[in-house]
Amino acid sequence: MGSCSSHAARIPDVDSIQRETGFSQASLLRLYHRFRALDRNKKGYLSRVDLQEIGALAVNPLGDRIIDSFFPDGSLQLDFPGFVRVLAHFRPVDVEDHGNRDPQEPEPLNSRMNKLRFAFQLYDLDRDGKISRHEMLQVLRLMVGVQVTEEQLESIADRTVQEADEDGDGAVSFLEFTKSLEKMNIEQKMSIRILK
Amino acid sequence: MPSRLFFDNLGAILTYAVVGTLWNAFTTGAALWGLQQAGLVAPRVQAGLLDFLLFGSLISAVDPVAVLAVFEEVHVNETLFIIVFGESLLNDAVTVVLYKVCNSFVEMGSANVQATDYLKGVASLFVVSLGGAAVGLVFAFLLALTTRFTKRVRIIEPLLVFLLAYAAYLTAEMASLSAILAVTMCGLGCKKYVEANISHKSRTAVKYTMKTLASCAETIIFMLLGISAVDSSKWAWDSGLVLGTLFFILFFRALGVVLQTWVLNQFRLVPLDKIDQVVMSYGGLRGAVAFALVILLDRTKIPAKDYFVATTIVVVFFTVIVQGLTIKPLVKWLKVKRSEHHKPTLNQELHEHTFDHILAAVEDVVGHHGYHYWRDRWEQFDKKYLSQLLMRRSAYRIRDQIWDVYYRLNIRDAISFVDQGGHVLSSTGLTLPSMPSRNSVAETSVTNLLRESGSGACLDLQVIDTVRSGRDREDAVMHHLLCGGLYKPRYRVGLLQELFKNVFSGSRGQIKLEGYKASCSRHFISEDAQERQDKEVFQQNMKRRLESFKPTKHNICLTKSKPRPRKAGRKKKDGMANTEATNGKPPRDLGFQDTAAVILTVESEEEEDSDSSETEKEDDEGIIFVARATSEVLQEGKVSGSLEVCPSPRIIPPSPTCAEKELPWKSGQGDLAVYVSSETTKIVPVDMQTGWNQSISSLESLASPPCTQAPPMTRLPPRSLVTEESQAPLNLPSDLRPSFAFPTSLAKAGRSHSESSADIPQQQELQPLMGHEDHTHLSPGTANSHWCIQFNRGGRL
């Protein structure tokens, strides 16, 4: 519609973003407005502080890691395409896409593999491609309540790594990670409907 | 019922339940009326539009009983199951309201129905359903609250659950609200808290009693149905009505499902595909509710009642028998996604939680208060207020889902290990990184501990109870032997010794003997040949062990120090250091009385669940490693050198080993393998080390989920041992079970004084005595005095 496209036209590079992420115009618009709302000082980009000011994220055990995932490679500024690119991982999977997707094109950002890769990166902080026992322990520490002691956490971490680890290297690689989650309905568990 | 799935799909469930039922009712009623207008229904069926609508409303309700029975057989995927089942549960409100509304309209006469009545009807739908749910939630709250305080009166827990749930039903019925919704909400609401609060026995009792009662009720209903079918005075046949009804319910259900699914798929993350829709429409079975409602019709108001009854009977029979029987082949033919019975893995649980948090965070970033946001908020509210209010303190403390899964996995591994004929001393090939067969020995103690302590860990102990391995038989033999020996006032140690030597070989037998002797020491009245024999035996044992075992570098740490550092959360890298630091007594002094003592100490602290878990841990330690301990201690080199601390060589130091157990494999895996293999006759393959270590450490942690808040204990185990022994002289038979069980039995004895704050003064008072005893009891030369002392102490107490 007229008003919609004119708004959307305000978003820089809207077409390339749309192609890359697969968001609809309406979703992109909503995200753009949200981006602008978060950007308190109207800098044109988001910094970590802006995201940290979202109150609910502060009480989320993985809040900090999620914020970090928006700033890949240690960058300090988050522009709109970057913002949308991360959020694109949570777009619901389009069932129809699979039929007529061009195999030459890279996988859409919200494919199962990419969703899992995003989650994997949340665990794998040092980006070595493996979740070591230490990293697993850190995540567990974040997520498990205070009443579980350190030793218990270590046992749980050990067992978790051992469950998933197939080649016996004491760490969980991405493939092992996906394998351990093959029964889980990732498409549902890692999608937000509103981001269609 | 999986509540998470239920709430995840609540939108779909509500749609089908409310909209679907309304649609079915109206269309079926209208179609039947149209059929009558068209003359296909005999005119003797005197029914007007309202009557048909009434009939439509009662025939359109999908029955939860039938659905559950059929779908349990079929094993479709969980989403499908929960949608159909949830629909059948929630449509009760709609059915009841529709039925009542139509009934009252019929009574009023169709001419008198006014517009306001329709509105009142719609309003009553909301009142009935929401009111029923509210009643259920109130009773859920009550139930959770009362079960919080039933620790001392465990026996009434199942009763409470039944009564309050039934009370919810009755209250809703009384107020003409939806009773099924009330009971459903009661169950859904209180499940989490009641499960945490009540004991395992109660849980099992509730579960199986409910299943039995449900089975009985279903059977009776269908029997009534069958009898009514045969009793032709109750019904009148009309072919047009019957066939028409059958056709219409199938047709309109299918149509309704298709339409609603099309609408729902616009909003769902995972759309329901065609096959799911087929299963959903085919799985709409009618059942007892429809029959009950039709019987209740008033014949004077509704002259066509008999025809309706006949139709209902046919419909119910048809759906249940024909549809129920054919749904399974249909599901197979259509290749419906079946539910995969996968065991819960720790990974999945952990990652599921992670994803929940991620999604909640992303929703926050996007600024959208979606499902996950509210879910997260609810979880926080629950954690902060509700759980504290409704869950027992001990259960609340150890409440953590990841931990629960981990715990259950360990138990499962242990059970399967023992099921494989696992035997600590006999199995040479562990296929699972599971706990040693201490399980079978410990089952009496660990499981009892778990039961008594009412820990929040969900452990289906009935499984453990039925585990019978060779170990148990041996234990039984041993027990009988010992029992036989016990009742003789002055039994002949020599004879028993011989028996033991013959029955059990190796160090195990010796240890048992020692344990036995230790336990029955109080029966010794005089030092005579018995003690001489003891001395000889001990010397022989020591020598043998020295020769056979290689020295390891395990630290012997005092078991008693174990709980304290644990509670402090310290990493015990060096058990020795801990022992020395926390326990003034030299480690060597711990005999296996000490082990038992440790266990007992912890046992007696049962008022706190953490303590009981400590006890389990202690039990595990003691039980597993008692035998080993002996040799271990021996080869530690204490025999060679550091005996200055204790005059006697480490003959019976299971306890040090016990304590040691937990630390060594924390410090080094390599040690463990050697340790184990040299120790017991069981060989743990090297590649199982990791798993073994994990199991052991998990065992320990298993025993002590909530450690942080436990008050530091200062009592020394030996004292408690003495206390235990003195306080439970009659427990000797159980005490005399194989040494592996020795700590267990002592633990059991310990358990008998759960509120053992009284023990503390006793123990402290006995401390000096114990200390004295410690120094002496281990020496073979002083075995006499050892036994004497023990006996004396017992006498004194």
Interface residues (C-beta under 8 A of the other chain):
Chain A: R30 L31 R34 A37 L38 L51 I54 A56 L57 V59 N60 P61 L62 G63 I66 F70 L87 F90 P92 V95 A119 L122 Y123 V139 L140 M143 V144 G145 V146 Q147 V148 T149 E150 E151 Q152 E154 S155 I156 D158 R159 T160 Q162 E163 A164 S180 L181 K183 M184 N185 E187 Q188 K189 M190 S191 I192 R193 I194 L195
Chain B: F267 R268 L269 V270 P271 E340 H342 T345 L346 N347 Q348 L350 H351 E352 H353 T354 F355 D356 H357 I358 L359 A360 A361 V362 E363 D364 V365 V366 G367 H368 G370 Y371 H372 Y373 D376 Q380 R397 I398 R399 D400 I402 W403 Y406 L409 P433 R566 G569 K571 K666 T690 G691 N693 Q694 S697 S698 E700 S701 S704 P705 P706 C707 T708 Q709
